[in-house]
Amino acid sequence: MANDIEAHYASAGIAARILAALPPGEPVTPDTLAPFDHFHGRGPAGTADLLEALDPQPGERVLDIGAGIGGPARWIAARSLCHVTGIELTREFCEAARALNEATGLTGNVTILHGNALAMPVPDAAFDRAYSHNVIMNIADKRGFHAEAFRVLKPGGLLVLFQGGTGPKGDPYYPAPWATSAATSFLSTPDDMRAHVEAAGFEILAFRDRTAEGLPGQQKIIDTLQAKGLPPKGWHVFMGAERSLEFMINTARSHLDGRTCSVEIVARKPGG
């Protein structure tokens, strides 16, 4: 299963393609890379909302579970003066993240480790805060995921989850950004999401279903993509233009047709 997930995401030369897509003379910073390297729902705007919920403090150690090519980790580390460790399953994503850390001068602020979210290569109680953004849909063992997040957080540590889930109207349209087919897609209902977090021992501080907020713009996304195609900047630069266009249209259709939902969870590990 892990190999199938890696195959969905992996490609060669990711960092080089992104850097080549920047306008000539533009500095390489977390902000200039943001249109390309925030590979999740709503891009940098979604990361900004996550950062507000996470509220990391200078000097804290933060864990990004499913770091992709490291865009949110760099963005959060630069803004909050914390250290972010990213765990990522796809080796090519790890290589790209490290190269982009170097290009932005953030190798001392962001560490990328190759690993599985179900057995993370980090010690117990090592982090003040942790987050995961649109990653759990690739993981069948939800209880294992949350148990690992609980293990690596210090007592009193905060976990922030922004994730897509299943809606009331059936399966999402495939291919999607996270899966080519249902074989590697493991969505949960909002009720199940809450149950999984609580079963791991977390105290839920906030639980917000944001699906309705995003519905008004979905048809506009579809119409724009069908009329104008992909924008000059975006994660399609490393995921491939043809399939990314289909991914984006299917994602918007799934939201619009009630086949997916969008949930934000803030939880705390007791103690501290």
Secondary structure as UniProt FT lines:
FT   HELIX           2..9
FT   HELIX           14..21
FT   TURN            24..25
FT   HELIX           30..37
FT   TURN            41..42
FT   HELIX           43..54
FT   TURN            58..59
FT   STRAND          61..65
FT   TURN            68..69
FT   HELIX           71..80
FT   STRAND          83..88
FT   HELIX           91..103
FT   TURN            104..105
FT   TURN            107..109
FT   STRAND          110..114
FT   TURN            117..118
FT   TURN            124..125
FT   STRAND          127..133
FT   HELIX           136..138
FT   HELIX           142..152
FT   STRAND          153..166
FT   TURN            168..169
FT   TURN            177..178
FT   HELIX           182..184
FT   HELIX           190..199
FT   TURN            200..201
FT   STRAND          203..209
FT   HELIX           211..214
FT   HELIX           215..217
FT   HELIX           218..228
FT   HELIX           236..239
FT   HELIX           241..256
FT   TURN            257..258
FT   STRAND          260..268
//
